[in-house]
Amino acid sequence: MNNTIITLFQTLNIVSLMLETFAFVAVRVIALAIVLGDYFIQGCKVLYTNRQEILENVNNIRNAVGYQFAYAG
């Protein structure tokens, strides 16, 4: 065969491999984005549902830390 044809086939083979790899990576990245987005939405729902309890706990911690720095004289 002519060297030009062999080079053309090798180039097409490399491009085909690159496209397959890109498609595989793209599908994985999209799936990861969907899963992380779902986790984020679920976390927001939990925070919103329990916001009063969370605020009470944060306020208690803030007060406890504040008492550590209060002047005891």
N, C-alpha and C positions, 0 to 999 in steps of 0.2 A: 504494500500500500504506500501511498504517497505520505510523506512526513506531515504535510499540511492536514490531511484527513485524520491522521492519528492524533495530531495536536488538537484538532477540533473536537474529536471524540473525548479526549482527556479533559478538555475545558468544559464540555457539556456535562461530563460525569462529576467534575468538581462543583459546578454550579448546581447540579441536581442535589448533591450531598448538602451543600450550603442551604438550599431552600428547604430540604427536609428538616435539617437541624433548626433552622429559624422557625419553621412552623411548629415543631415540637416545643421549643422554648416559648414561643408566643402563646400557645395553648396553656402551658404551665403558669406563665405570668398572669394571664387572664383569670385562670382558676384561683390563683393565690389572691388576686385583687378581690374577687368575689367573696372568698372565705373571710379575708380580713375585713371587708366592708360589712359582712354579716356580723362578725364579732363586735365591730364598732357599734353597730346599731343595737345589738343586744346589750352591750355595756351601757349605752345611753339610756335604754329602757330601765335597766336595773338602777342606775343612778337617779333617774327621775322618780321612779317608784319609791325608793328609799331615801329621798333627799332630806326629809325632816330628821330621820334617825342619824343620817350622816352629819348633818349640820349640828345636831346635839352633841355627837361624839367629838367633832372638831372643836366646838366651843368648850367642851370639858377639857380637852387637851390644851387648848389655848389658855384657859384659866389656870390649869396645873402648872404650865410653864411660867405663866405670869407670877404666880405665887413664889416660885423659886427665885425670882429676881426682886421680889418686894423687900422693902427695907423693914427689918424686924427690930426696930428700935423704938 
